[in-house]
Amino acid sequence: MSVARCYVVKNRQQEVVPYDRNRVELPTTKDDYINASHVRDLTEHAPRAIATQAPLARTFGDFWTMVAQEQVETIVCLLSPDEMVSQKPLPKPKPHISQHLPLQDDVYWPDDRQTPLVSAKCEITLQGTRQESGRVLGGGGGDGRGVPRPQQGSPTPRWTERTLTVRSADTNVSRVAIHLQLDGGSQVDNQSSIRASEISFPPFSIY
């Protein structure tokens, strides 16, 4: 963890950082560091995965560079829409635990199909959004943060699925990535979900 300790401003929590031996390296970025770890060899047939923190606004570029570099096809966000936009003040941290940074400004995907998110050397475009119930929602029908508003009387979805196109400026290659965000019905508490809030699956994984 010696490398991670050198990049305090890139860690959401200083006690949750990758080991040097399995951290994801970004050779095309300035310092090659992102708070993300390869998850390998869980079982014989388990797919490769990457566990990472919910990106900070200052690390959006690193996150999308990693998605492009590792050819990620599926991103699973364990934070619900309510947790992402919550305006509630954070509890006072214990002296030995770093303050959890708020998430309301850290929504890292585009909200509008007509307005791509340009981050570092990547351009991310929203192609469409749907909920687990199967009802298709337009890219601009959210609350300003890419979170769709369910219609009155519609069933509460278990997750929201966003189809994104990620284009690398270095290679001019575009890839499709599916972003799955769990709703508030899961029993994962807020602190745990912030600690391990993103799981990214490279292309040959099985979802």
C-alpha positions, -999 to 999 in steps of 0.1 A, spaced: 0 0 0 30 23 -1 20 37 -35 -15 45 -24 -2 64 6 15 88 -18 -18 99 -34 -39 109 -5 -60 133 -25 -71 105 -48 -84 83 -20 -119 87 -7 -109 70 25 -73 66 36 -80 33 53 -94 17 21 -66 16 -5 -52 -10 -29 -22 -32 -22 8 -25 -44 7 -61 -58 -27 -60 -73 -35 -23 -79 -46 -12 -113 -19 8 -130 -26 36 -156 6 40 -176 -9 67 -198 -18 90 -170 5 114 -151 11 93 -120 -4 59 -130 -24 57 -97 -61 50 -92 -77 36 -61 -86 3 -77 -76 -34 -74 -77 -64 -97 -97 -92 -82 -83 -125 -95 -85 -162 -89 -115 -163 -66 -125 -196 -81 -115 -216 -112 -142 -201 -134 -147 -168 -117 -145 -138 -141 -119 -111 -136 -131 -80 -118 -119 -47 -106 -130 -33 -73 -127 5 -69 -141 34 -49 -169 57 -62 -148 82 -82 -141 116 -68 -147 146 -91 -109 149 -94 -105 113 -104 -133 110 -131 -106 110 -158 -86 82 -141 -118 61 -137 -128 64 -174 -92 59 -185 -93 26 -165 -126 16 -181 -111 22 -216 -77 6 -208 -91 -25 -192 -119 -28 -218 -146 -29 -191 -180 -39 -204 -200 -39 -171 -199 -14 -142 -219 -22 -111 -225 7 -87 -235 -3 -52 -247 32 -42 -284 39 -47 -296 71 -63 -306 84 -29 -271 78 -16 -255 95 -46 -275 127 -42 -280 127 -4 -276 162 11 -275 149 47 -245 160 67 -220 133 73 -215 121 109 -185 133 128 -157 108 121 -138 91 148 -102 104 152 -86 74 136 -110 73 106 -109 98 78 -139 118 69 -162 102 42 -164 127 13 -199 137 1 -211 121 -31 -236 146 -44 -211 162 -67 -195 129 -77 -220 116 -103 -195 104 -129 -218 95 -159 -235 118 -184 -272 127 -177 -282 139 -212 -280 119 -244 -272 152 -262 -244 162 -239 -214 138 -236 -192 138 -205 -156 147 -215 -132 136 -189 -94 136 -194 -89 116 -227 -123 100 -228 -157 110 -241 -186 92 -225 -220 94 -242 -253 82 -227 -272 60 -253 -302 50 -232 -315 43 -197 -339 16 -185 -350 2 -152 -353 -35 -142 -390 -34 -149 -381 -31 -186 -396 4 -192 -373 24 -214 -365 59 -203 -350 87 -224 -315 99 -216 -328 133 -206 -356 122 -183 -337 122 -151 -333 145 -122 -302 162 -135 -279 135 -123 -288 107 -146 -312 92 -121 -346 85 -139 -378 96 -122 -402 66 -121 -437 74 -133 -464 75 -108 -477 41 -100 -449 23 -117 -431 -5 -98 -400 4 -79 -370 -9 -99 -343 -30 -84 -317 -14 -105 -311 12 -133 -293 2 -164 -274 28 -185 -259 21 -219 -228 42 -223 -203 46 -252 -168 53 -241 -144 68 -267 -107 70 -261 -91 101 -276 -57 83 -277 -69 55 -299 -102 69 -312 -118 36 -304 -153 35 -290 -166 7 -267 -200 1 -251 -202 -2 -213 -232 -11 -193 -236 8 -160 -259 -9 -134 -269 10 -103 -286 -7 -75 -317 9 -60 -323 17 -23 -338 -16 -16 -306 -34 -9 -295 -40 26 -260 -27 21 -254 1 46 -242 34 34 -207 32 49 -201 -3 35 -213 8 0 -190 37 0 -161 15 9 -166 -8 -20 -189 11 -42 -179 1 -78 -172 -32 -93 -160 -33 -130 -160 -64 -151 -136 -67 -180 -149 -79 -213 -148 -117 -210 -165 -117 -176 -199 -134 -172 -227 -112 -158 
